[in-house]
Amino acid sequence: MEFKHIPIMLSEVIDGLDIKPNGIYLDGTIGGAGHSSEILKRLNEDGLLIGVDRDREALNKANEVLSSVGGNFKLVHDNYRNVKAICQNLGVDHLDGILLDIGVSSYQLDNKDRGFSYRMDAKLDMRMDQESGKSAYDIVNTYTKEELEEVIYKYSQERWARRIAEFICEYRAEKPIETTFELTDVIKRAIPKKARENKHPSKKTFQALRIEVNDELGALNAALQDAIDILNPDGRIAVITFHSMEDKIVKDIFKFNTLDCICPPESIICTCNHKRKLKLVNNKPLVASEEELKANPRSESAKLRIAQRV
C-alpha cells in the first residue's frame, strides 16, 4: 500500500514554528514528512532537520520525500518520548523548534494489515512500532475483565465499557479474539441497539485500545517537559492533538511552564524558585479551516497549540 500523508494545518504549523534558516528542528512524529518537507525547504546548509518515528514504514517514506528536498536531515527510529536522549546521541544540545503531531496516521488507519481500523478485517495489532511491545491482540486476550473495563473507559469514556469487557471475556473463554471484525462483532453485541445509532459502536473501544497499546498519553507526558527544556531561547514547540485527553496534557504542561511561581495561593512569600520557561503563542488552540475540513475530514478534531521558550 502506498504511504499517503496529508499534513494537518500545514501553514499554521510552519508559520507557528517561525523557522530560522540555520536552526535545528525536530519532528517527533515525522510520518510521511508532510510537515517536515516544508520545514526542510526553509533551512539553509547550516540548518538541520531531525525526524523521529516509531514506524519504520513511515521513516522509509520520509527518507524518500526529504531526499528530494535536501540532504541536511537525520532520521531516527525511536519514540519521541526519548527526545532528550535522541538529541544527545546526535550531539545536539538544543533545538530551535519541535513539532509533535500526536495520534495515528492516515496510512496506519487505511492499511488493513496494521489492524488499527474497525472498518477493515485484519489481525488485531495497532502497534505503531511493529518491532516491539504488546499488541491489541495481547490486551484483548490477556487483560482481566477489570483491566479491560478500566482501559476502555479511561481512554474513551465509553459508557458501555463494563458490558464490552464482560462480552470480550465471555467470547474469549471459547476462543481467542484474533481479528478486528471479531472484536467489532463482540462490541456490537455488548452495546444496546438504540445506543449504536448514528455512530460506529467500535470507535471508542478501538481508540482506547490503540492508546493503551502505544502508551500514547504516557509518551506525551514524558516528552513535553524534556522537549521544552532543550529549546533554545525563542525556540518554539508546536503540538497537534486529536482528542481532549491529549489536549489537556499539552494545555496543562504549557500553562505550568508559563508560571513564575507555583507556591500555594496562601503563601505570602514565594519560596518555590520556579521560573517560567514558556510564553504562549496562541492562547486558544488553532483548529482546521473550513477549506481544510472539506479537503481532509480527519482534521476535524485536530487542535494546535504553540508556545515559545523565554
C-alpha positions in Angstrom: 0.0 0.0 0.0 1.3 3.5 -0.9 2.2 5.6 2.1 -0.1 8.7 1.9 0.2 11.5 4.4 -1.9 14.7 4.4 -0.3 17.1 6.9 -2.8 18.8 9.3 -2.8 22.6 9.5 0.4 22.8 7.4 0.6 26.6 7.0 -0.4 27.2 10.7 2.4 24.8 11.8 5.0 26.4 9.6 4.1 29.9 10.5 3.9 29.0 14.2 7.4 27.5 14.3 8.8 30.7 12.9 11.6 28.8 11.2 15.2 30.1 11.3 17.2 29.1 8.2 20.2 28.0 10.2 18.1 26.4 13.0 17.8 22.8 14.3 14.3 21.4 14.2 12.9 18.1 15.4 9.7 16.4 14.1 9.0 13.8 16.7 6.2 12.1 14.6 7.5 12.6 11.1 5.1 10.2 9.4 5.2 10.8 5.6 7.2 14.0 6.1 4.3 16.3 5.1 5.2 18.9 7.7 9.0 18.2 7.7 9.4 18.6 4.0 8.2 22.2 4.3 10.5 22.8 7.3 13.4 21.4 5.3 12.7 23.7 2.4 13.2 26.7 4.7 16.6 25.6 6.1 19.9 26.6 4.6 23.0 24.4 4.6 23.7 25.3 8.3 20.3 24.1 9.4 19.3 20.6 10.4 16.1 18.6 10.5 15.8 15.6 12.8 12.9 13.3 12.0 11.7 10.7 14.6 9.1 7.9 14.2 8.3 4.6 15.8 7.1 3.3 12.4 9.9 2.1 10.0 7.5 2.3 7.1 7.0 6.0 7.9 10.7 6.6 8.1 11.3 4.9 4.7 8.7 7.2 3.2 10.1 10.2 5.0 13.6 9.5 3.6 12.2 9.3 0.1 10.3 12.6 0.4 13.1 14.5 2.2 15.8 13.3 -0.1 14.1 15.1 -3.0 14.2 18.4 -1.0 17.7 18.5 0.6 20.3 16.5 2.4 20.5 18.2 5.8 18.3 15.8 7.7 18.7 12.8 10.0 16.1 10.1 10.6 15.8 8.2 13.9 13.8 5.1 14.6 12.7 5.8 18.2 9.8 7.0 20.3 9.6 10.8 20.6 9.3 10.3 24.4 13.1 9.9 24.3 13.6 13.3 22.7 16.4 14.3 25.1 18.4 11.1 24.6 17.8 11.3 20.8 19.4 14.7 20.7 22.3 13.7 22.9 23.0 10.7 20.7 23.2 13.1 17.7 25.4 15.6 19.6 22.7 18.2 19.6 22.4 20.3 22.8 19.5 22.5 22.0 16.7 22.8 19.4 15.1 25.8 17.7 11.8 24.1 17.1 9.9 20.9 17.9 6.8 19.5 16.2 4.6 16.7 17.7 1.7 15.5 15.6 0.0 13.1 18.1 -2.0 10.0 17.2 -2.4 7.5 14.4 -1.6 8.5 10.8 -4.0 8.1 7.8 -1.6 5.5 6.4 -1.8 3.4 9.6 -5.6 3.6 9.7 -6.0 2.8 6.0 -3.5 0.0 5.8 -5.7 -3.0 6.9 -2.6 -5.1 7.7 -1.8 -2.8 10.7 -5.0 -3.7 12.5 -6.0 -0.2 13.5 -9.3 0.1 11.8 -12.7 -1.3 12.8 -13.8 -0.9 9.1 -11.4 -3.5 7.7 -10.9 -7.1 8.7 -7.3 -7.8 9.8 -5.4 -9.3 12.6 -5.6 -7.2 15.8 -2.3 -5.3 16.2 -2.4 -1.5 16.4 1.3 -1.1 17.2 2.9 1.9 15.8 6.3 0.2 16.2 5.7 -3.3 14.8 9.0 -4.5 16.1 8.2 -4.2 19.8 5.6 -4.1 22.5 2.3 -5.7 23.2 -0.4 -5.7 20.5 -4.2 -5.2 20.7 -4.5 -8.9 20.4 -2.4 -9.3 23.6 -4.5 -6.8 25.5 -7.9 -8.1 24.4 -7.0 -11.7 25.2 -4.9 -11.4 28.4 -6.2 -8.4 30.4 -8.7 -9.2 33.2 -12.2 -8.0 32.9 -11.5 -5.2 35.3 -8.4 -4.1 33.4 -10.3 -4.1 30.1 -13.1 -2.0 31.6 -10.6 0.5 33.0 -8.7 0.9 29.7 -11.9 1.3 27.6 -13.5 3.8 30.0 -10.3 5.7 30.9 -9.2 6.3 27.3 -12.6 6.8 25.6 -15.2 7.5 28.2 -17.2 4.6 26.6 -20.4 4.4 28.8 -20.7 0.7 28.0 -17.1 -0.2 29.0 -18.2 -2.7 31.6 -20.5 -4.6 29.3 -17.9 -4.6 26.5 -15.3 -6.0 28.9 -17.8 -8.7 30.0 -18.7 -9.7 26.5 -15.0 -9.8 25.5 -14.2 -12.2 28.4 -17.1 -14.4 27.6 -16.2 -14.7 24.0 -12.5 -15.4 24.5 -13.3 -18.1 27.0 -14.3 -20.2 24.0 -11.6 -18.9 21.6 -9.1 -16.0 21.3 -10.3 -12.8 19.6 -7.9 -12.6 16.7 -9.3 -10.1 14.2 -10.7 -6.6 14.1 -14.1 -7.9 12.8 -14.3 -10.5 15.5 -13.8 -7.7 18.1 -16.3 -5.4 16.3 -18.9 -8.1 16.4 -18.4 -8.6 20.2 -18.6 -4.9 20.8 -21.8 -4.6 18.7 -23.5 -7.3 20.8 -22.4 -5.6 24.0 -23.9 -2.2 23.2 -27.8 -1.9 23.1 -29.2 -1.2 19.6 -30.5 2.2 20.5 -27.1 3.3 21.8 -25.5 2.2 18.5 -27.4 4.7 16.3 -25.6 7.4 14.4 -22.1 6.2 15.3 -20.0 3.1 14.8 -20.1 1.1 18.0 -16.4 0.2 17.9 -15.0 3.7 17.5 -14.4 4.4 21.2 -13.1 1.0 22.2 -10.7 0.9 19.3 -9.4 4.3 20.3 -8.9 3.2 23.8 -7.0 0.0 22.8 -4.8 2.0 20.4 -3.9 4.4 23.2 -3.1 1.6 25.6 -1.1 -0.4 23.0 1.2 2.6 22.2 1.1 4.3 25.6 0.3 7.4 23.7 -0.6 9.6 26.7 2.4 8.4 28.7 4.7 9.2 25.8 3.2 12.7 25.5 3.6 13.3 29.2 7.1 12.1 29.3 8.3 14.0 26.2 6.8 17.5 26.7 8.9 18.8 29.6 12.1 17.4 28.2 11.2 19.0 24.8 10.6 22.3 26.5 13.9 22.1 28.4 16.0 21.6 25.3 14.6 24.5 23.4 16.8 27.5 22.7 15.6 30.9 23.8 12.8 32.0 21.4 12.6 28.4 20.2 9.1 27.1 19.6 7.2 23.9 20.2 4.0 23.0 18.3 1.7 20.2 19.2 -1.2 18.8 17.3 -3.7 16.7 19.3 -6.8 14.9 18.3 -8.8 14.3 21.4 -9.5 16.0 24.7 -7.2 13.9 26.8 -4.1 14.7 24.7 -5.1 18.4 24.5 -5.5 18.7 28.3 -2.0 17.3 28.8 -0.5 19.8 26.4 -2.6 22.7 27.8 -1.6 21.9 31.5 2.1 21.4 30.8 2.3 24.6 28.7 0.4 26.5 31.4 2.7 25.2 34.2 5.7 26.4 32.3 4.3 29.9 31.8 4.2 30.5 35.6 6.8 32.3 37.6 5.5 31.0 40.9 3.9 27.7 41.8 3.6 28.3 45.5 0.3 27.6 47.2 -2.1 30.5 47.0 -1.9 31.1 50.7 1.8 31.6 50.6 2.9 35.2 51.5 6.4 34.9 50.2 7.5 32.9 47.1 9.8 30.0 48.1 9.4 27.7 45.1 12.2 29.3 42.9 10.2 28.3 39.9 10.9 30.3 36.7 8.7 30.5 33.7 10.1 28.8 30.6 7.4 29.5 28.1 5.0 32.1 26.7 2.0 31.0 24.7 2.0 31.9 21.0 -1.8 31.2 20.8 -3.9 31.4 24.0 -6.5 29.2 22.4 -5.8 26.2 20.3 -5.9 26.6 16.5 -8.3 24.4 14.5 -8.6 23.5 10.9 -10.2 25.9 8.5 -13.4 25.2 6.7 -11.5 24.7 3.5 -9.2 22.1 5.1 -12.1 20.3 6.7 -13.7 19.8 3.3 -10.4 18.5 1.8 -9.5 16.4 4.8 -12.3 15.4 7.2 -9.9 13.8 9.6 -8.6 17.2 10.6 -12.0 17.9 12.3 -10.9 17.1 15.8 -7.3 18.5 15.5 -6.1 21.2 17.8 -2.8 23.0 17.5 -1.1 24.6 20.5 2.2 26.6 20.1 4.5 28.0 22.8 7.8 29.8 22.8 10.8 29.5 25.1 11.7 32.5 27.1 
